[in-house]
Amino acid sequence: MEAGYAAAEGFRRADSSIQVDVRPLADGGEGTVEALVSGMNGILEHSMVTGPLGKPVDAVYGIIPETTTAVIEMSASSGITLISVEERNPLDATTYGVGELIRDAIGKGCRHFIVGIGGSATNDGGAGMLQALGFGLFDKEGRQIPFGAKGLELLDSITDENVVPELKDCSFRIACDVTNPLCGTEGCSAVYGPQKGATPSMIMQMDSWLSDYAELAKKNYPQADAEQGGTGAAGGLGFAFLTFTNACLESGIKIVLDETRLEDYIREADLVVTGEGMLDFQTAMGKAPVGVAALAKKYGIPVIAFAGGVTKEAGECNKNGIDAFFPIVRGVSTLDDAIKNENAKANIADTAEQVLRLMQAGI
């Protein structure tokens, strides 16, 4: 939103009569809560929950009262950035805090959830989240399995008699832009385990435990499908949502575009402006700016983008709806200087002003 307001300031310097609407945008990852709350008259909520390694963390999530919607980033409670590199260990890391956030939001009246599941420290198949929601994940002695992927080795039965009653009335839109299945060479343990601290032997163990977990789940939940794309997201959290809740996995940018009703604002615009920290080939593969451009092109509206930097491959963005893009850094600069708040705002505003002056000149 700050970047948008800075661009608006620059445009108004060139033409004080123009109307500029600044709308929130995110792709389901970091910043989604802040973007949706700030742009949709939401409120921020704090909840003390269980962190990835069992220590309490103060997690923030958003509520949009108008639609009884909670906006949650799983990384706020179970994220890899909450622990040091030395502490990373998916055998111990739990998603219990995610379930606690959901319970907190349910207690405050929310029945619709937007959940971003990127940046996890976990590989427990969402077992911790399920336990927090009242599911029984028991060992052979009838005890709840311990936190972390290691608990899945002991899993013998899954029950739902004590699940939070309101869960059946809740719907979940899960922002998920990965297509990995739960298990196998492309599964969460093999692909994402190493960055979470897993050794080769741990990867083999976790993959086997997750496979057994999926088979057990399928006995009572026929919809369980460990092969479905996205079930391996966030260490198997995608699988838990799809199997045990009323959830769908969707592109993060699609969810945000829908929830913010951005199309209603775009359809009458003369120009659409978007942007990103770095425009590159990945941007063209479906990240937020290209999602915005696709909407604009439905109505034949020109699209420009501002970026902190651009790569040679950014030209792919021109093939995906962005008519022109402009790096905002206006002189030799260090990265530290470029990302200082006041410098970034000034650079965006100054670039926006000159771009609009060029357009008005008809050149």
VEXMITOR-433822 format. One record per residue: x, y, z of N, C-alpha, C, O in turn; residue in one letter. Coordinates in steps of 0.2 Angstrom, whole numbers, padded with zeros to 4 digits, always signed. Layout:
XYZXYZXYZXYZa ...
***
This chain:
+0004-0006+0000+0000+0000+0000+0004+0006+0000+0003+0011-0003m +0010+0006+0004+0014+0012+0004+0017+0013-0003+0018+0019-0005e +0019+0008-0007+0022+0009-0013+0016+0012-0018+0018+0016-0022a +0010+0010-0017+0005+0012-0021+0004+0020-0020+0003+0024-0025g +0004+0021-0014+0003+0029-0012+0008+0033-0015+0007+0039-0017y +0014+0030-0015+0020+0034-0017+0019+0035-0025+0021+0040-0027a +0017+0030-0028+0016+0031-0036+0010+0036-0037+0011+0040-0041a +0005+0035-0033+0000+0040-0034+0002+0047-0033+0000+0052-0036a +0007+0048-0028+0009+0055-0027+0013+0057-0033+0012+0063-0035e +0017+0053-0036+0020+0055-0042+0016+0057-0048+0017+0061-0052g +0011+0052-0049+0006+0054-0054+0002+0060-0053+0001+0064-0058f +0001+0062-0047-0003+0068-0046+0002+0074-0047-0001+0080-0049r +0008+0073-0046+0013+0079-0048+0012+0081-0055+0012+0087-0057r +0011+0076-0059+0011+0077-0067+0004+0079-0069+0003+0083-0074a -0001+0077-0065-0008+0079-0067-0012+0079-0060-0014+0073-0058d -0013+0084-0057-0017+0084-0051-0024+0083-0052-0028+0082-0047s -0027+0082-0058-0034+0081-0059-0036+0074-0059-0042+0072-0059s -0031+0069-0060-0032+0062-0061-0035+0059-0054-0033+0061-0049i -0039+0054-0055-0041+0050-0049-0037+0043-0049-0036+0040-0054q -0034+0042-0043-0029+0036-0042-0032+0032-0037-0033+0034-0031v -0034+0026-0038-0036+0021-0033-0031+0016-0031-0028+0013-0036d -0029+0016-0025-0023+0012-0023-0027+0006-0019-0031+0006-0015v -0025+0000-0022-0029-0006-0019-0023-0011-0017-0018-0011-0019r -0025-0015-0012-0020-0020-0009-0019-0026-0013-0023-0028-0017p -0013-0029-0013-0011-0034-0017-0006-0038-0013-0001-0036-0010l -0007-0045-0014-0002-0050-0011-0003-0056-0015-0008-0057-0019a +0002-0061-0014+0001-0067-0018+0000-0073-0013+0001-0079-0015d -0002-0072-0007-0003-0078-0003+0002-0079+0002+0002-0083+0007g +0008-0076+0001+0014-0077+0005+0015-0071+0010+0010-0068+0012g +0021-0070+0012+0022-0065+0017+0019-0058+0015+0020-0056+0009e +0016-0055+0019+0012-0049+0018+0005-0049+0016+0002-0044+0015g +0002-0055+0015-0005-0056+0013-0009-0053+0019-0014-0050+0017t -0008-0055+0025-0012-0052+0031-0012-0045+0031-0017-0042+0031v -0006-0042+0030-0006-0035+0031-0010-0031+0025-0013-0026+0026e -0009-0034+0019-0012-0031+0013-0019-0032+0013-0023-0027+0012a -0022-0037+0015-0029-0038+0015-0032-0034+0021-0038-0031+0020l -0029-0034+0026-0032-0030+0032-0032-0023+0031-0037-0020+0032v -0026-0020+0028-0026-0013+0027-0031-0011+0021-0033-0005+0021s -0032-0016+0016-0036-0014+0011-0043-0015+0011-0047-0013+0007g -0045-0019+0016-0052-0021+0017-0055-0020+0023-0060-0023+0026m -0053-0015+0026-0056-0012+0033-0056-0018+0038-0061-0019+0042n -0050-0022+0038-0050-0027+0043-0046-0025+0049-0044-0019+0050g -0045-0030+0054-0042-0028+0060-0037-0034+0061-0038-0039+0059i -0031-0032+0065-0026-0037+0066-0028-0040+0073-0030-0036+0078l -0027-0046+0074-0027-0050+0080-0021-0053+0082-0017-0055+0078e -0019-0053+0089-0014-0056+0091-0016-0062+0095-0021-0062+0099h -0012-0068+0095-0014-0074+0098-0007-0077+0100-0003-0078+0096s -0006-0079+0107-0001-0082+0109-0002-0090+0108-0006-0093+0111m +0002-0092+0103+0001-0099+0101+0008-0103+0102+0013-0101+0103v +0008-0110+0100+0013-0114+0100+0018-0113+0094+0015-0114+0089t +0024-0111+0095+0028-0111+0090+0031-0117+0087+0029-0122+0089g +0035-0117+0081+0037-0123+0078+0040-0128+0082+0040-0134+0081p +0044-0126+0087+0048-0130+0092+0045-0130+0099+0048-0132+0104l +0038-0128+0099+0035-0129+0106+0035-0123+0110+0031-0123+0115g +0039-0118+0109+0039-0112+0113+0034-0107+0111+0032-0107+0105k +0031-0103+0115+0026-0099+0113+0028-0093+0109+0034-0091+0109p +0024-0091+0104+0025-0086+0100+0019-0081+0099+0013-0084+0099v +0020-0075+0098+0015-0070+0097+0013-0070+0090+0017-0066+0086d +0008-0073+0088+0006-0073+0081+0001-0068+0079-0004-0067+0083a +0002-0065+0073-0003-0060+0071-0007-0063+0065-0004-0066+0061v -0014-0062+0065-0018-0064+0059-0023-0058+0058-0024-0054+0063y -0027-0058+0053-0031-0053+0051-0039-0056+0051-0040-0062+0050g -0043-0051+0053-0050-0053+0052-0054-0047+0048-0053-0041+0050i -0058-0049+0043-0062-0045+0039-0069-0046+0042-0072-0050+0040i -0071-0041+0046-0078-0042+0050-0083-0042+0045-0088-0046+0046p -0083-0039+0039-0089-0038+0035-0090-0045+0032-0096-0047+0031e -0085-0050+0031-0087-0056+0028-0085-0062+0033-0085-0068+0031t -0084-0060+0039-0082-0065+0044-0076-0070+0042-0076-0076+0043t -0071-0066+0039-0066-0070+0036-0059-0069+0040-0058-0063+0042t -0056-0074+0041-0049-0074+0045-0044-0075+0039-0044-0079+0035a -0039-0071+0040-0033-0071+0035-0027-0073+0039-0025-0070+0044v -0024-0079+0038-0019-0082+0042-0013-0084+0037-0014-0087+0032i -0007-0082+0040-0001-0085+0037+0002-0090+0041+0004-0089+0047e +0002-0096+0039+0005-0102+0043+0012-0100+0046+0014-0103+0051m +0016-0096+0042+0022-0095+0045+0022-0090+0051+0028-0090+0054s +0017-0087+0053+0017-0083+0059+0017-0087+0065+0019-0085+0070a +0015-0094+0064+0015-0098+0070+0020-0104+0069+0023-0107+0074s +0021-0106+0063+0025-0112+0062+0030-0111+0056+0032-0116+0053s +0033-0105+0056+0037-0103+0050+0044-0104+0052+0047-0105+0057g +0048-0105+0046+0055-0107+0047+0059-0101+0049+0065-0102+0052i +0056-0095+0048+0060-0089+0051+0060-0088+0058+0063-0084+0061t +0055-0092+0061+0055-0091+0069+0060-0095+0072+0061-0094+0079l +0064-0099+0069+0069-0103+0072+0076-0102+0069+0076-0100+0063i +0081-0103+0072+0088-0102+0069+0090-0108+0065+0087-0113+0065s +0095-0107+0060+0097-0112+0056+0099-0118+0060+0098-0124+0058v +0102-0117+0066+0105-0122+0070+0099-0126+0073+0100-0132+0074e +0093-0123+0074+0088-0126+0077+0083-0130+0072+0079-0134+0075e +0084-0129+0066+0080-0132+0061+0080-0140+0062+0085-0143+0061r +0074-0143+0063+0073-0150+0063+0066-0152+0062+0062-0152+0067n +0064-0155+0056+0057-0156+0055+0055-0162+0059+0049-0163+0059p +0059-0166+0062+0057-0171+0066+0053-0169+0072+0049-0172+0075l +0055-0163+0074+0052-0160+0080+0047-0154+0078+0043-0153+0083d +0048-0151+0073+0044-0145+0071+0036-0147+0070+0034-0152+0067a +0032-0143+0073+0025-0144+0073+0020-0138+0070+0022-0133+0070t +0015-0140+0067+0010-0136+0065+0004-0134+0070-0001-0131+0068t +0005-0136+0076+0000-0135+0081-0002-0128+0082-0008-0127+0083y +0002-0123+0081+0000-0116+0082-0004-0114+0076-0008-0110+0077g -0004-0117+0070-0009-0116+0065-0016-0117+0067-0021-0113+0066v -0017-0123+0070-0023-0125+0073-0026-0121+0078-0032-0119+0078g -0021-0118+0082-0023-0114+0088-0025-0107+0085-0030-0104+0087e -0022-0105+0079-0025-0098+0076-0032-0099+0073-0036-0095+0074l -0033-0105+0070-0039-0106+0067-0045-0107+0073-0050-0104+0072i -0043-0110+0078-0048-0110+0084-0049-0103+0087-0055-0102+0089r -0044-0099+0087-0045-0092+0090-0049-0088+0085-0054-0085+0088d -0048-0089+0079-0053-0085+0074-0060-0088+0074-0065-0084+0074a -0061-0095+0075-0067-0097+0075-0071-0095+0082-0077-0093+0081i -0067-0094+0087-0070-0091+0093-0072-0084+0093-0076-0082+0096g -0069-0081+0088-0071-0074+0086-0076-0073+0081-0077-0067+0078k -0079-0078+0079-0085-0078+0074-0083-0080+0067-0087-0079+0062g -0077-0081+0065-0075-0082+0058-0077-0089+0056-0076-0094+0059c -0079-0089+0050-0081-0096+0047-0078-0096+0040-0079-0102+0037r -0075-0091+0037-0072-0091+0031-0064-0090+0032-0063-0085+0036h -0060-0094+0029-0053-0093+0030-0049-0093+0024-0050-0096+0019f -0044-0088+0024-0039-0088+0019-0032-0089+0022-0030-0086+0027i -0029-0095+0020-0023-0097+0023-0017-0097+0018-0018-0101+0014v -0012-0094+0020-0006-0094+0016-0001-0099+0019+0000-0099+0025g +0001-0104+0015+0005-0110+0019+0012-0110+0017+0015-0115+0017i +0015-0104+0014+0022-0104+0013+0026-0103+0019+0024-0100+0024g +0033-0105+0018+0038-0103+0023+0038-0107+0029+0039-0105+0035g +0036-0114+0029+0035-0118+0034+0042-0121+0037+0046-0122+0033s +0042-0122+0043+0048-0126+0046+0046-0133+0047+0050-0137+0050a +0040-0135+0045+0037-0142+0047+0037-0147+0042+0038-0145+0036t +0036-0153+0044+0035-0159+0039+0031-0164+0043+0032-0170+0042n +0026-0162+0046+0022-0166+0050+0015-0168+0047+0011-0171+0050d +0014-0166+0041+0008-0168+0037+0002-0165+0040-0004-0167+0039g +0003-0159+0044-0002-0155+0047-0005-0159+0053-0010-0157+0056g -0001-0164+0056-0004-0167+0062-0005-0163+0068-0010-0163+0071a +0000-0158+0069-0001-0154+0074-0007-0149+0074-0010-0148+0079g -0008-0147+0068-0014-0143+0067-0020-0147+0068-0025-0144+0072m -0021-0153+0066-0027-0157+0067-0028-0158+0075-0033-0158+0077l -0022-0159+0078-0023-0160+0086-0026-0154+0089-0030-0155+0093q -0023-0148+0087-0026-0142+0090-0033-0141+0089-0037-0138+0092a -0036-0144+0083-0043-0143+0081-0047-0148+0084-0053-0149+0083l -0044-0153+0088-0048-0158+0092-0048-0165+0089-0051-0169+0092g -0044-0166+0083-0043-0173+0081-0039-0177+0085-0034-0174+0089f -0041-0183+0086-0036-0188+0090-0032-0191+0085-0034-0195+0081g -0025-0190+0086-0020-0194+0082-0016-0198+0087-0012-0196+0091l -0019-0204+0088-0016-0208+0093-0011-0214+0092-0011-0216+0086f -0007-0216+0096-0003-0221+0096-0007-0228+0098-0012-0227+0100d -0003-0233+0098-0006-0240+0100-0009-0240+0107-0014-0243+0109k -0006-0235+0111-0009-0235+0118-0014-0230+0119-0016-0229+0125e -0016-0227+0114-0022-0222+0114-0020-0215+0117-0024-0211+0119g -0013-0214+0116-0010-0207+0118-0009-0203+0112-0008-0205+0106r -0010-0196+0112-0009-0192+0107-0001-0193+0105+0003-0193+0109q +0000-0193+0098+0007-0194+0096+0011-0187+0098+0007-0182+0098i +0017-0187+0099+0021-0181+0100+0021-0177+0094+0020-0179+0088p +0023-0170+0095+0024-0166+0090+0029-0168+0085+0034-0171+0087f +0029-0165+0079+0034-0166+0074+0033-0172+0070+0028-0176+0071g +0037-0172+0064+0036-0178+0060+0037-0184+0063+0035-0190+0061a +0041-0184+0068+0043-0191+0072+0037-0194+0075+0036-0200+0076k +0032-0190+0077+0025-0192+0079+0022-0197+0075+0018-0201+0077g +0023-0196+0068+0019-0200+0063+0021-0207+0063+0018-0211+0061l +0027-0208+0065+0030-0215+0066+0026-0219+0070+0025-0225+0070e +0023-0216+0076+0019-0219+0081+0011-0219+0079+0008-0223+0083l +0009-0216+0074+0002-0215+0073-0001-0222+0071+0001-0226+0067l -0007-0223+0075-0010-0229+0074-0018-0228+0073-0021-0233+0069d -0021-0223+0075-0028-0221+0073-0029-0214+0073-0026-0210+0076s -0034-0212+0069-0036-0205+0069-0044-0205+0070-0048-0208+0067i -0046-0200+0075-0053-0200+0077-0055-0192+0077-0051-0188+0077t -0061-0191+0076-0064-0184+0076-0070-0183+0080-0073-0178+0079d -0071-0187+0085-0076-0185+0090-0076-0179+0094-0081-0176+0095e -0070-0177+0095-0069-0171+0099-0067-0164+0095-0064-0160+0098n -0068-0165+0089-0066-0159+0084-0070-0153+0086-0076-0154+0088v -0067-0147+0085-0071-0141+0087-0077-0141+0082-0077-0142+0076v -0083-0141+0086-0090-0141+0082-0091-0137+0076-0093-0139+0071p -0088-0131+0077-0089-0126+0072-0085-0127+0065-0086-0124+0060e -0080-0132+0066-0076-0133+0060-0080-0135+0054-0078-0134+0048l -0085-0139+0055-0089-0141+0050-0093-0136+0046-0095-0136+0040k -0093-0130+0049-0096-0124+0045-0091-0119+0042-0093-0114+0039d -0085-0121+0042-0080-0117+0040-0077-0119+0033-0077-0125+0031c -0075-0114+0029-0072-0115+0022-0065-0112+0022-0064-0107+0025s -0061-0115+0019-0054-0113+0018-0052-0113+0011-0052-0117+0007f -0049-0107+0010-0046-0106+0003-0038-0105+0005-0036-0101+0008r -0035-0110+0002-0028-0111+0004-0023-0109-0002-0024-0111-0007i -0020-0104+0000-0015-0101-0005-0009-0105-0006-0005-0106-0002a -0009-0109-0012-0004-0114-0013-0002-0113-0020-0006-0115-0025c +0005-0112-0021+0007-0111-0028+0012-0117-0030+0016-0116-0034d +0012-0122-0026+0017-0128-0027+0012-0134-0029+0007-0134-0027v +0015-0138-0033+0011-0144-0035+0014-0151-0033+0012-0156-0036t +0018-0150-0028+0021-0157-0026+0016-0161-0022+0012-0159-0019n +0016-0168-0024+0012-0173-0020+0015-0173-0013+0020-0170-0011p +0012-0177-0009+0014-0178-0002+0020-0182-0001+0025-0180+0002l +0021-0187-0005+0026-0192-0005+0030-0193-0011+0028-0191-0017c +0036-0197-0011+0040-0199-0017+0045-0194-0018+0047-0189-0014g +0048-0195-0024+0054-0190-0026+0052-0183-0027+0057-0179-0026t +0046-0182-0028+0044-0175-0029+0040-0172-0022+0037-0167-0022e +0040-0177-0017+0036-0175-0011+0039-0170-0007+0045-0168-0008g +0035-0168-0002+0038-0163+0003+0044-0165+0006+0049-0161+0007c +0045-0171+0008+0051-0173+0012+0057-0172+0008+0062-0170+0010s +0057-0175+0002+0063-0175-0003+0064-0168-0005+0070-0166-0006a +0059-0164-0007+0061-0158-0011+0062-0152-0006+0067-0148-0007v +0058-0152+0000+0059-0146+0004+0062-0148+0011+0064-0144+0015y +0063-0155+0012+0065-0157+0019+0072-0154+0020+0074-0152+0026g +0077-0154+0015+0084-0152+0016+0084-0145+0019+0088-0143+0023p +0080-0140+0016+0080-0133+0019+0077-0132+0026+0078-0127+0029q +0074-0138+0028+0071-0137+0035+0076-0141+0040+0074-0142+0046k +0081-0143+0037+0086-0147+0042+0086-0154+0041+0089-0158+0046g +0083-0157+0036+0083-0164+0036+0089-0167+0033+0091-0165+0028a +0091-0173+0035+0097-0177+0033+0094-0182+0028+0088-0183+0028t +0098-0185+0023+0095-0190+0019+0092-0196+0022+0086-0198+0020p +0094-0198+0028+0091-0203+0032+0084-0201+0034+0079-0205+0034s +0084-0195+0037+0078-0192+0039+0072-0191+0034+0066-0193+0035m +0075-0189+0028+0070-0189+0022+0067-0195+0021+0061-0196+0020i +0070-0201+0021+0068-0207+0019+0063-0209+0025+0057-0212+0023m +0064-0208+0031+0060-0210+0036+0053-0206+0036+0048-0209+0036q +0054-0199+0035+0048-0195+0035+0043-0197+0029+0037-0197+0030m +0046-0198+0023+0042-0200+0018+0038-0206+0019+0033-0207+0017d +0042-0211+0022+0038-0217+0024+0032-0216+0029+0027-0219+0028s +0034-0212+0034+0029-0211+0039+0023-0207+0036+0017-0209+0037w +0024-0202+0031+0019-0199+0028+0015-0203+0024+0008-0202+0023l +0018-0208+0021+0014-0213+0016+0009-0217+0021+0004-0218+0019s +0012-0219+0026+0008-0223+0031+0002-0219+0033-0004-0221+0034d +0003-0213+0035-0002-0208+0038-0007-0207+0032-0013-0207+0034y -0005-0206+0026-0010-0205+0021-0015-0211+0020-0021-0211+0019a -0012-0217+0020-0016-0223+0020-0021-0224+0026-0026-0226+0025e -0018-0222+0032-0023-0223+0037-0028-0218+0037-0034-0219+0038l -0027-0212+0034-0032-0207+0034-0037-0209+0029-0043-0207+0029a -0035-0212+0023-0040-0214+0018-0045-0219+0020-0050-0220+0017k -0044-0223+0026-0049-0228+0028-0055-0224+0030-0061-0227+0029k -0055-0219+0033-0061-0215+0036-0062-0209+0032-0068-0206+0032n -0058-0207+0028-0058-0200+0024-0057-0202+0016-0051-0201+0014y -0062-0205+0013-0060-0207+0006-0057-0202+0001-0054-0204-0004p -0058-0196+0003-0056-0190-0002-0048-0190-0001-0045-0186-0005q -0045-0193+0004-0038-0192+0005-0034-0195-0001-0035-0200-0004a -0030-0190-0004-0027-0192-0010-0020-0189-0010-0019-0183-0011d -0015-0193-0008-0008-0191-0007-0005-0189-0014+0001-0186-0014a -0008-0191-0019-0005-0190-0026-0007-0183-0028-0004-0180-0033e -0012-0180-0026-0015-0174-0028-0009-0168-0028-0006-0168-0022q -0009-0164-0033-0004-0159-0033-0005-0154-0027-0011-0152-0026g +0000-0152-0023-0001-0147-0018-0002-0150-0011-0001-0147-0006g -0003-0157-0011-0004-0160-0004+0003-0160-0001+0003-0161+0006t +0009-0159-0004+0015-0159-0001+0017-0152+0001+0022-0151+0004g +0013-0147+0000+0014-0140+0002+0015-0140+0010+0011-0143+0013a +0020-0136+0012+0021-0134+0019+0022-0141+0023+0019-0141+0028a +0026-0145+0020+0027-0151+0024+0021-0156+0025+0020-0159+0030g +0016-0156+0020+0010-0160+0020+0004-0156+0023-0001-0159+0024g +0005-0150+0025-0001-0146+0028-0006-0146+0022-0012-0146+0024l -0005-0146+0016-0009-0146+0011-0014-0152+0011-0020-0152+0010g -0011-0158+0012-0014-0164+0013-0019-0164+0018-0025-0166+0018f -0017-0161+0024-0022-0161+0030-0028-0156+0029-0033-0158+0030a -0027-0151+0026-0032-0146+0024-0037-0150+0019-0043-0150+0020f -0035-0153+0014-0039-0156+0009-0043-0162+0012-0048-0163+0010l -0040-0166+0016-0042-0172+0019-0047-0171+0024-0052-0174+0024t -0046-0166+0029-0050-0166+0035-0054-0159+0036-0058-0159+0041f -0053-0155+0031-0057-0149+0031-0061-0147+0025-0059-0150+0020t -0065-0143+0025-0068-0140+0018-0064-0135+0015-0065-0129+0016n -0059-0138+0011-0054-0133+0009-0053-0135+0001-0054-0140-0001a -0050-0129-0002-0048-0130-0009-0041-0126-0009-0040-0121-0006c -0036-0129-0013-0030-0126-0014-0030-0122-0021-0033-0124-0026l -0028-0116-0020-0029-0111-0026-0022-0107-0026-0019-0106-0022e -0022-0104-0032-0016-0099-0033-0017-0093-0028-0023-0091-0027s -0012-0091-0025-0012-0086-0020-0014-0079-0023-0019-0076-0020g -0012-0078-0029-0014-0071-0032-0021-0072-0034-0025-0067-0033i -0024-0077-0036-0031-0078-0038-0035-0077-0032-0040-0073-0032k -0033-0080-0026-0037-0079-0020-0038-0071-0018-0043-0068-0017i -0032-0068-0018-0032-0061-0016-0036-0056-0021-0039-0052-0019v -0035-0058-0028-0039-0054-0033-0046-0055-0032-0050-0050-0032l -0048-0061-0030-0055-0062-0029-0058-0059-0023-0063-0055-0023d -0054-0059-0017-0056-0057-0011-0056-0049-0010-0061-0046-0007e -0052-0046-0014-0052-0039-0014-0056-0036-0019-0057-0030-0020t -0059-0040-0024-0063-0038-0029-0060-0033-0033-0063-0028-0035r -0054-0034-0035-0050-0029-0039-0053-0028-0046-0052-0023-0048l -0056-0033-0049-0059-0032-0055-0064-0027-0056-0064-0023-0061e -0067-0026-0050-0072-0020-0050-0069-0014-0051-0072-0009-0053d -0063-0013-0048-0059-0007-0049-0056-0006-0056-0055+0000-0058y -0053-0012-0058-0050-0011-0064-0054-0010-0070-0052-0007-0075i -0060-0013-0071-0064-0013-0077-0065-0005-0079-0066-0005-0085r -0065+0000-0075-0067+0007-0077-0060+0011-0078-0061+0017-0079e -0054+0008-0077-0048+0011-0076-0046+0013-0084-0047+0010-0088a -0042+0018-0084-0038+0020-0090-0031+0017-0090-0029+0016-0096d -0029+0016-0085-0022+0013-0084-0021+0009-0078-0024+0011-0072l -0018+0003-0078-0017-0001-0072-0009-0001-0071-0005-0002-0075v -0008+0000-0064-0001+0000-0062+0000-0005-0057-0003-0006-0052v +0006-0009-0058+0007-0014-0053+0015-0014-0052+0018-0010-0054t +0017-0019-0049+0025-0019-0048+0027-0025-0043+0023-0029-0041g +0034-0025-0042+0037-0030-0038+0044-0028-0037+0047-0024-0040e +0047-0031-0031+0053-0029-0030+0058-0031-0035+0062-0026-0037g +0058-0036-0038+0062-0038-0044+0058-0041-0049+0055-0047-0048m +0058-0038-0055+0054-0042-0061+0059-0046-0064+0064-0044-0066l +0057-0053-0065+0061-0058-0068+0057-0063-0072+0051-0062-0072d +0060-0068-0073+0056-0074-0077+0051-0077-0073+0046-0078-0075f +0052-0077-0066+0047-0080-0061+0041-0076-0061+0035-0078-0060q +0042-0069-0062+0036-0065-0062+0031-0067-0068+0025-0067-0067t +0034-0068-0073+0030-0070-0079+0027-0077-0078+0022-0079-0082a +0029-0081-0073+0026-0088-0072+0020-0088-0068+0017-0093-0066m +0017-0082-0067+0011-0081-0063+0011-0078-0057+0006-0079-0053g +0016-0074-0055+0016-0070-0049+0011-0064-0049+0008-0063-0054k +0011-0061-0044+0006-0056-0043+0005-0051-0049-0001-0050-0051a +0010-0048-0051+0010-0043-0057+0006-0045-0063+0002-0042-0066p +0008-0052-0065+0005-0055-0071-0002-0056-0069-0007-0056-0074v -0004-0058-0063-0011-0059-0062-0015-0053-0062-0021-0053-0065g -0012-0047-0060-0016-0041-0061-0016-0039-0069-0022-0037-0071v -0011-0040-0072-0011-0039-0080-0016-0043-0083-0020-0040-0088a -0017-0049-0081-0022-0053-0085-0029-0050-0084-0033-0051-0088a -0031-0048-0078-0037-0045-0077-0038-0039-0081-0043-0038-0084l -0033-0034-0081-0033-0028-0085-0034-0030-0093-0038-0026-0096a -0031-0035-0095-0032-0037-0102-0039-0039-0104-0040-0039-0110k -0043-0041-0099-0049-0043-0101-0053-0037-0103-0058-0038-0107k -0051-0031-0101-0055-0025-0103-0050-0021-0108-0052-0015-0109y -0045-0023-0110-0041-0020-0115-0037-0014-0112-0036-0009-0116g -0036-0014-0106-0033-0008-0102-0025-0009-0102-0023-0015-0101i -0021-0004-0104-0014-0004-0103-0012-0005-0096-0015-0003-0092p -0006-0009-0096-0003-0010-0089+0004-0008-0089+0008-0010-0094v +0006-0005-0084+0014-0004-0083+0015-0006-0076+0011-0007-0072i +0022-0007-0075+0024-0010-0069+0031-0006-0067+0035-0004-0071a +0031-0005-0060+0037-0002-0057+0041-0008-0053+0037-0012-0050f +0047-0008-0053+0051-0013-0050+0057-0010-0047+0060-0005-0050a +0060-0013-0041+0066-0011-0038+0072-0012-0043+0076-0008-0044g +0071-0018-0047+0076-0020-0052+0073-0024-0057+0067-0027-0056g +0076-0025-0062+0073-0030-0068+0079-0034-0070+0085-0032-0070v +0078-0040-0072+0083-0044-0075+0082-0045-0083+0077-0042-0085t +0087-0048-0086+0086-0048-0093+0080-0052-0095+0077-0051-0100k +0078-0057-0091+0072-0061-0093+0066-0058-0091+0060-0061-0093e +0066-0052-0089+0060-0048-0087+0056-0047-0093+0050-0045-0093a +0059-0047-0099+0055-0046-0105+0050-0051-0106+0045-0049-0110g +0050-0057-0103+0044-0061-0103+0038-0058-0100+0032-0060-0102e +0039-0053-0096+0033-0050-0093+0029-0046-0099+0023-0046-0098c +0032-0044-0104+0029-0040-0109+0025-0045-0113+0020-0043-0116n +0026-0052-0113+0022-0057-0117+0016-0059-0112+0012-0063-0115k +0016-0056-0106+0011-0059-0102+0007-0053-0099+0005-0053-0093n +0006-0048-0103+0001-0043-0101+0004-0036-0099+0000-0031-0098g +0010-0036-0097+0013-0030-0094+0016-0026-0100+0021-0028-0103i +0013-0021-0102+0015-0017-0108+0022-0014-0108+0026-0014-0113d +0024-0011-0102+0030-0008-0101+0032-0009-0094+0027-0008-0089a +0038-0009-0092+0040-0009-0085+0046-0005-0084+0050-0003-0089f +0047-0002-0078+0052+0003-0077+0055+0002-0070+0052+0002-0065f +0062+0001-0070+0065+0001-0064+0065+0008-0061+0066+0013-0064p +0065+0008-0054+0064+0014-0051+0071+0017-0048+0071+0023-0047i +0076+0013-0047+0082+0016-0045+0085+0021-0050+0086+0019-0055v +0086+0027-0047+0088+0032-0052+0095+0034-0052+0097+0039-0056r +0099+0030-0049+0107+0032-0049+0110+0026-0046+0107+0021-0043g +0117+0027-0046+0121+0021-0043+0119+0021-0035+0119+0026-0032v +0118+0015-0033+0115+0014-0026+0117+0007-0023+0118+0003-0027s +0118+0007-0017+0119+0001-0014+0112-0002-0013+0107+0002-0012t +0111-0009-0012+0105-0012-0010+0102-0009-0004+0096-0007-0003l +0106-0008+0001+0104-0005+0008+0101+0002+0007+0096+0003+0010d +0104+0006+0003+0101+0012+0002+0095+0012-0002+0090+0016-0001d +0094+0008-0007+0089+0007-0011+0082+0005-0008+0077+0007-0009a +0083+0001-0003+0077-0002+0001+0075+0002+0007+0071+0000+0011i +0079+0007+0008+0077+0012+0014+0070+0015+0012+0069+0017+0006k +0066+0015+0017+0059+0017+0016+0058+0023+0012+0055+0024+0007n +0062+0028+0015+0061+0035+0012+0064+0035+0005+0061+0039+0000e +0069+0032+0003+0072+0032-0003+0068+0028-0008+0067+0030-0014n +0065+0022-0006+0061+0019-0011+0054+0023-0012+0052+0023-0018a +0051+0026-0008+0045+0030-0009+0047+0036-0014+0043+0037-0019k +0053+0039-0013+0055+0044-0017+0056+0042-0024+0054+0045-0029a +0059+0036-0025+0061+0033-0031+0054+0031-0035+0054+0033-0041n +0050+0028-0032+0043+0027-0035+0040+0033-0037+0037+0033-0043i +0039+0038-0033+0035+0044-0035+0039+0047-0041+0035+0050-0045a +0045+0048-0040+0049+0052-0046+0048+0048-0052+0047+0051-0058d +0048+0041-0052+0048+0038-0058+0041+0038-0061+0040+0039-0067t +0036+0037-0057+0029+0038-0059+0027+0044-0062+0024+0045-0067a +0030+0050-0059+0029+0056-0062+0031+0057-0069+0028+0059-0073e +0037+0055-0070+0040+0055-0077+0037+0051-0082+0036+0053-0088q +0035+0045-0080+0031+0040-0084+0025+0043-0087+0023+0043-0093v +0021+0046-0082+0015+0050-0084+0016+0056-0088+0012+0057-0093l +0021+0059-0087+0023+0065-0091+0024+0063-0098+0022+0066-0103r +0027+0057-0099+0029+0055-0106+0022+0052-0109+0022+0054-0115l +0018+0049-0105+0012+0047-0108+0008+0053-0111+0004+0053-0116m +0007+0058-0107+0003+0064-0108+0006+0068-0114+0003+0071-0118q +0013+0067-0115+0016+0070-0121+0014+0067-0127+0016+0069-0133a +0012+0060-0127+0010+0056-0133+0016+0054-0136+0015+0052-0142g +0022+0053-0133+0028+0051-0136+0028+0043-0136+0033+0040-0139i 
***
